[in-house]
Amino acid sequence: MTKHQAGLLISLLLILLTANNVLSQVNEETTQVNKETTGDLLTIDKLLIQGETQQAWQVLEEIPEGDLAPDDRLWIMARVQYEMGRGTDKKPLAFFKKAEEYARAATKENAGNAEGYKWLAISLGAQAKYSDTKAQVRISKRVKENIEKAIAIDPDDDISYLILSRWHYKNSALGGIARGFAKVLYGGLPKASLDEAEKLLLQAIKLHDRIAHRYNLAKIYKRMEKMAAAKAQLELALLLPITFPEETKEKRKAGEKLQEWQ
């Protein structure tokens, strides 16, 4: 090997070592950013369960732009706005509409992210309570369409099955006026049944056993007049930990209903 070749080899080795050091530093910094972002998201979860929705929103706003994919940021914004609506008596509808806006933007940003469709369905469903019968029928149809999109993209998300189960539970009890609107507007609503609501919750439980699944299954069995099965589900619900905000209320109600149904 000539001196010139040896010099070139040494230069190449130095370049490779420098590149590896830079890459290692970048990886360490990225890992640190990911850890911080994961910590922030866990903090948001805890704050929402505690009902500290404004603080959760503040934590979300402080996460640097590049640390979250745009579609993920949008659906998380939808989630927090939804919880802000649930936690206030002052114009909750405004929060639910804002949640819808963010969730819809998330689906446009990334049509392959199931969370956007899930939170779009949830935010729409939350608005039904404040709508007239005609609007409720229109919203109901859109809720089903979006939650079915979410399930098609991510069939392992138990919460999506819960939402679709609730759709069947509510729509299986629709009165004549609502069904009349549905027939005029859409030629009728898709078929809803308690059997399907039960099936969906059993699937959700297989994926992740939660208070919400057991509590809602108890309500289904109550409507089916299967009281022993309903009470058994409430007992199971009381043994499980709270995993998202609505379960705080549902666990309390499970205890109340268990006493009421004795």
C-alpha positions in Angstrom: 0.0 0.0 0.0 1.4 3.4 -1.0 1.6 6.3 1.4 -1.1 8.0 -0.6 -3.5 5.0 -0.3 -2.8 4.7 3.4 -3.6 8.4 3.8 -6.9 8.0 1.9 -7.8 4.9 4.1 -7.1 6.8 7.3 -9.2 9.8 6.1 -12.1 7.4 5.2 -11.9 5.8 8.6 -12.0 9.2 10.3 -15.0 10.2 8.2 -16.8 7.0 9.2 -16.0 7.4 12.9 -17.3 11.0 12.8 -20.5 10.0 11.0 -21.1 7.2 13.5 -20.6 9.6 16.4 -23.0 12.1 14.9 -25.6 9.3 14.2 -25.2 8.0 17.8 -25.7 11.5 19.1 -28.8 12.0 16.9 -30.3 8.7 18.0 -29.7 9.6 21.7 -31.4 12.9 21.2 -34.3 11.3 19.4 -34.7 8.7 22.1 -34.8 11.5 24.7 -37.4 13.4 22.7 -39.5 10.3 22.4 -39.2 9.5 26.1 -40.3 13.1 26.9 -43.2 13.0 24.5 -44.4 9.6 25.9 -44.2 11.0 29.4 -46.3 14.0 28.3 -48.9 11.8 26.8 -49.1 9.7 30.0 -49.4 12.9 31.9 -52.3 13.9 29.7 -54.0 10.6 30.3 -53.7 11.0 34.1 -54.9 14.6 34.0 -58.0 13.6 32.0 -58.9 10.8 34.4 -58.6 13.3 37.3 -60.8 15.7 35.4 -58.0 18.3 35.0 -58.9 18.9 31.4 -57.5 22.4 31.1 -54.1 21.3 32.4 -54.2 18.4 30.0 -54.8 20.8 27.1 -51.9 23.0 28.3 -49.5 20.0 28.4 -50.6 19.0 24.9 -50.0 22.6 23.6 -46.4 22.5 25.0 -45.4 19.4 23.1 -43.1 20.6 20.3 -44.5 20.5 16.8 -42.0 17.9 15.5 -42.5 15.5 18.4 -46.0 14.4 17.3 -47.2 13.4 13.8 -49.8 16.0 12.7 -52.6 13.5 12.6 -51.8 12.2 16.1 -51.7 15.7 17.5 -55.1 16.4 15.9 -56.9 13.3 17.3 -55.4 13.9 20.7 -56.7 17.5 20.5 -60.1 16.1 19.6 -59.9 13.7 22.6 -59.0 16.5 25.1 -61.7 18.8 23.7 -64.3 16.1 24.1 -63.3 15.6 27.7 -63.4 19.3 28.3 -67.0 19.2 27.0 -67.8 16.3 29.3 -66.4 18.2 32.3 -68.4 21.4 32.0 -72.0 22.6 32.2 -71.2 25.8 30.3 -71.7 25.2 26.6 -70.4 21.7 26.3 -71.7 21.5 22.7 -69.0 24.0 21.7 -66.3 21.7 22.9 -67.8 18.7 21.2 -68.0 20.6 17.9 -64.4 21.6 18.3 -63.5 18.0 18.9 -65.3 17.1 15.7 -63.4 19.7 13.8 -60.0 18.3 15.1 -61.0 14.7 14.5 -62.2 15.5 11.0 -58.9 17.2 10.3 -57.0 14.2 11.6 -58.8 11.9 9.1 -57.9 14.3 6.2 -54.3 14.4 7.4 -54.0 10.6 7.5 -56.9 8.5 6.2 -55.1 5.4 7.5 -55.2 6.4 11.2 -58.1 4.8 13.0 -58.0 7.2 15.9 -59.2 10.1 13.7 -62.4 8.2 12.7 -62.9 6.9 16.3 -62.8 10.4 17.8 -64.9 11.7 15.0 -67.6 9.1 15.9 -67.3 9.9 19.6 -67.5 13.7 19.1 -70.5 13.4 16.8 -72.3 11.1 19.2 -71.7 13.5 22.1 -73.6 16.2 20.1 -76.7 14.1 19.6 -78.0 14.9 23.1 -78.2 18.6 22.2 -79.9 18.0 18.8 -83.4 17.7 17.6 -84.8 14.3 16.4 -84.0 15.0 12.7 -80.4 15.9 13.5 -80.0 12.9 15.9 -81.0 10.6 13.0 -78.4 12.2 10.7 -75.7 12.1 13.4 -76.5 8.5 14.2 -75.8 7.4 10.7 -72.5 9.3 10.6 -71.4 7.8 13.9 -71.9 4.3 12.6 -70.1 5.0 9.3 -67.0 6.5 11.1 -66.7 3.9 13.8 -66.9 1.1 11.3 -64.1 2.8 9.4 -62.0 2.9 12.6 -62.6 -0.8 13.1 -61.8 -1.7 9.6 -58.4 0.1 10.0 -57.7 -1.2 13.5 -59.7 -4.3 14.4 -57.8 -4.6 17.7 -59.1 -1.4 19.3 -61.6 -2.5 22.0 -62.9 1.0 22.5 -64.2 1.1 18.9 -66.2 -2.0 19.6 -67.6 -0.4 22.7 -68.8 2.7 20.7 -70.4 0.5 18.0 -72.1 -1.6 20.7 -73.5 1.6 22.2 -74.8 2.6 18.8 -76.7 -0.7 18.6 -78.0 -0.4 22.2 -79.4 3.1 21.6 -80.7 2.6 18.1 -82.4 -0.7 19.0 -84.7 1.4 21.2 -85.5 4.2 18.8 -89.1 5.4 18.9 -91.5 5.8 16.0 -90.8 9.5 15.3 -87.1 8.9 14.9 -87.6 5.9 12.7 -90.0 8.0 10.6 -87.4 10.7 10.1 -84.8 8.0 9.2 -87.1 6.5 6.6 -87.8 9.9 5.0 -84.2 11.1 5.1 -82.3 7.9 4.4 -84.8 5.2 3.6 -84.3 4.0 7.1 -81.4 3.5 9.5 -79.2 0.4 9.5 -80.5 -2.5 11.6 -79.6 -2.3 15.3 -80.0 -5.1 17.8 -79.2 -5.9 21.4 -77.7 -9.2 20.2 -75.2 -7.4 18.1 -74.5 -4.9 21.0 -73.7 -7.9 23.2 -71.5 -9.6 20.6 -69.5 -6.4 20.1 -68.9 -6.0 23.8 -67.8 -9.6 24.3 -65.3 -9.0 21.5 -64.1 -5.8 23.3 -63.6 -7.7 26.5 -61.5 -10.3 24.8 -59.2 -7.5 23.6 -59.1 -5.5 26.9 -61.3 -6.1 29.9 -62.6 -2.7 31.2 -65.2 -1.2 33.5 -66.9 0.4 30.6 -67.4 -2.9 28.7 -68.7 -4.7 31.8 -71.0 -1.8 32.8 -72.5 -1.5 29.3 -72.9 -5.2 29.0 -74.9 -5.2 32.3 -77.2 -2.5 30.8 -77.7 -4.8 27.7 -78.6 -7.8 29.9 -81.0 -5.6 31.9 -82.8 -4.7 28.7 -82.8 -8.4 27.7 -84.3 -9.2 31.1 -81.3 -11.3 32.1 -80.9 -9.9 35.6 -78.5 -12.5 37.0 -76.2 -11.9 34.1 -76.6 -8.2 34.4 -75.6 -8.2 38.1 -72.7 -10.5 37.5 -71.3 -7.9 35.0 -71.7 -5.1 37.5 -69.8 -7.2 40.1 -67.0 -7.7 37.6 -66.9 -4.0 36.7 -66.3 -3.1 40.4 -63.2 -5.3 40.4 -61.5 -3.5 37.5 -59.3 -0.4 37.5 -60.3 2.9 35.9 -58.6 3.2 32.5 -60.2 6.3 31.0 -62.2 9.3 32.3 -65.8 8.0 31.8 -65.1 4.9 33.8 -64.9 7.0 37.0 -68.6 7.7 36.7 -69.5 4.2 35.4 -67.8 2.5 38.3 -69.8 4.6 40.7 -73.0 3.9 38.8 -72.2 0.1 38.7 -72.1 0.1 42.5 -75.4 2.0 42.7 -77.2 -0.2 40.2 -76.0 -3.3 41.9 -77.6 -2.2 45.1 -80.7 -1.1 43.2 -81.1 -4.4 41.3 -80.7 -6.7 44.4 
